Amino acid sequence: MFKLLPLFLVCTVVIPDLSHGQVAQRPEVYNWIDFSDILTVDNSQNRKILVDVFSPNCTWCARMYREVYSDSTIVDYLSNHFEMTQLDLEDFETQVTYKDHVLSKAELAYGLGATGTPTTVFLEHNGDYITRLEGFHKTTDFLQVLQFIATDAYTSQSFADFVTEQSSQ
């Protein structure tokens, strides 16, 4: 019985702690705009708004930042087609205003449909909801979603049709 104690301790104490080692830190290459200001900044190009819903200790968020948001193709595309902001799914203290409603960042994130992290929410330039993308996605898949939203293709075709059309070009 006591011979198994060290193995038990490793399995219950050390291994679960390994997943908490990464802190989600957003890439600083972007012009992240505070959500309180996102609808009032000069957006004369009517660019869509990307809302990155994260939590500080989210391993998948950290991976998304490290592998996807840091990719030069994604950096270029986002910088040229989107305004970007973030909402912390665990922040029930910081208040923001959205469509004449005052909510915490977490309440707004949940209101926009985020139930976990990472979640990417897309809004029109005026704040109207478009859709959300839940979870981690590889760079090529994420770029296709960004193109689908930025080009307004979502207004006239399904994502599957868009991908098929893009791959045939």
matplotlib code that plots the C-alpha trace (Angstrom):
import matplotlib.pyplot as plt

x = [0.0, 2.7, 4.7, 2.0, 1.8, 4.6, 2.9, -0.5, 1.0, 2.6, -0.7, -2.8, -0.6, 2.1, 0.4, -2.7, -0.6, 1.3, -1.7, -1.9, 1.7, 0.8, -0.7, -2.6, -0.7, -2.0, 0.4, 1.4, 1.8, -1.9, -3.6, -5.9, -8.6, -10.4, -13.9, -15.2, -13.7, -14.2, -17.5, -16.3, -12.9, -12.5, -13.6, -14.2, -13.3, -16.2, -14.0, -15.5, -14.7, -13.0, -13.6, -11.1, -12.8, -10.1, -9.4, -5.9, -5.0, -6.5, -3.9, -5.7, -5.8, -2.0, -1.6, -3.9, -1.8, 1.5, 0.6, -2.2, -2.3, 1.5, 1.6, 2.6, -0.2, -2.8, -1.1, -1.2, -4.8, -6.2, -4.3, -5.8, -9.3, -10.4, -10.5, -9.6, -10.6, -10.7, -13.1, -11.9, -14.5, -13.6, -13.7, -17.0, -15.6, -14.7, -17.8, -18.3, -21.2, -22.6, -25.8, -26.8, -26.4, -23.7, -22.3, -19.2, -16.8, -17.7, -21.5, -21.0, -18.9, -21.5, -24.2, -22.3, -22.5, -19.1, -19.4, -15.7, -12.3, -11.0, -14.0, -13.7, -16.8, -17.3, -19.3, -20.2, -18.5, -21.5, -21.4, -24.2, -23.5, -22.4, -21.3, -18.8, -16.1, -15.4, -12.2, -8.7, -8.3, -5.2, -3.9, -5.2, -8.7, -8.7, -7.6, -10.5, -13.0, -11.5, -11.8, -15.4, -16.3, -14.2, -15.4, -19.1, -19.4, -21.4, -24.3, -24.7, -23.3, -22.5, -19.0, -18.8, -19.6, -17.1, -14.3, -15.2, -15.2, -11.9, -10.2, -11.2, -9.6]
y = [0.0, 2.5, 1.6, 3.1, 6.4, 8.2, 7.2, 8.4, 11.7, 12.3, 11.5, 13.7, 16.6, 17.1, 16.1, 18.2, 21.2, 21.0, 22.2, 25.4, 26.5, 28.7, 32.1, 33.5, 36.6, 38.4, 39.2, 42.8, 43.2, 44.2, 47.4, 45.9, 48.4, 48.3, 47.1, 50.3, 52.2, 49.8, 51.2, 54.8, 54.6, 56.0, 53.1, 55.0, 51.9, 50.0, 47.1, 44.2, 43.8, 40.7, 40.0, 37.6, 36.0, 34.5, 33.6, 34.2, 30.6, 29.1, 26.8, 26.8, 30.6, 30.6, 28.2, 30.3, 33.4, 31.5, 29.6, 31.4, 35.1, 35.3, 33.9, 36.6, 35.8, 36.2, 39.4, 41.0, 39.9, 41.0, 44.3, 45.2, 43.9, 44.0, 46.2, 44.0, 43.8, 41.3, 40.2, 38.2, 35.5, 35.6, 39.4, 40.2, 43.5, 45.6, 47.3, 48.0, 49.6, 47.7, 48.8, 51.0, 48.2, 48.3, 44.8, 43.2, 42.0, 38.4, 39.1, 40.6, 37.6, 35.2, 37.4, 37.1, 33.4, 32.5, 29.5, 28.7, 29.9, 30.6, 32.0, 34.5, 36.7, 38.7, 42.0, 44.4, 47.8, 49.2, 46.3, 44.2, 40.5, 38.3, 35.0, 33.3, 30.7, 28.5, 26.8, 26.6, 26.5, 26.0, 29.0, 27.9, 27.3, 30.5, 32.5, 31.0, 32.1, 35.6, 35.9, 34.6, 37.3, 40.2, 39.8, 39.6, 36.2, 35.1, 37.2, 35.2, 31.7, 29.0, 28.6, 25.2, 26.7, 29.5, 27.1, 25.0, 28.1, 29.3, 26.0, 25.9, 29.2]
z = [0.0, 1.0, -2.1, -4.2, -2.2, -4.3, -7.5, -6.2, -5.1, -8.5, -10.3, -8.1, -7.3, -9.9, -13.2, -12.8, -11.9, -15.2, -17.2, -15.1, -15.9, -18.8, -18.5, -21.5, -22.6, -25.6, -28.4, -28.2, -32.0, -32.2, -31.3, -28.6, -27.8, -24.5, -24.9, -23.3, -26.3, -29.2, -30.4, -30.2, -31.9, -35.4, -37.5, -40.7, -42.7, -41.0, -40.1, -38.2, -34.5, -33.2, -29.5, -28.0, -24.9, -22.7, -19.1, -17.6, -16.9, -20.1, -21.6, -24.9, -25.0, -24.4, -27.3, -29.5, -28.8, -29.3, -32.4, -34.2, -33.2, -33.5, -37.0, -39.5, -41.9, -39.1, -37.8, -41.2, -41.9, -38.5, -38.6, -42.0, -41.5, -37.9, -34.8, -31.8, -28.2, -25.4, -22.6, -19.6, -18.9, -15.2, -14.7, -12.9, -11.5, -14.5, -16.0, -19.7, -21.7, -24.6, -26.5, -23.5, -21.0, -18.2, -17.6, -16.2, -18.8, -17.9, -18.1, -21.6, -22.7, -21.5, -23.2, -26.5, -26.2, -24.7, -22.4, -22.3, -23.5, -25.9, -27.8, -30.7, -31.1, -34.3, -34.3, -37.0, -36.8, -34.9, -32.4, -33.9, -33.3, -36.2, -34.8, -32.5, -32.9, -29.9, -29.0, -30.4, -34.2, -36.4, -38.3, -41.7, -40.4, -38.4, -41.4, -43.4, -40.7, -40.7, -44.4, -44.3, -41.9, -43.2, -46.8, -45.7, -47.4, -44.3, -45.6, -48.8, -48.3, -45.8, -44.4, -46.1, -49.5, -48.9, -48.1, -51.2, -53.3, -51.9, -52.4, -56.1, -56.9]

ax = plt.figure().add_subplot(projection="3d")
ax.plot(x, y, z, "-o")
ax.set_aspect("equal")
plt.show()
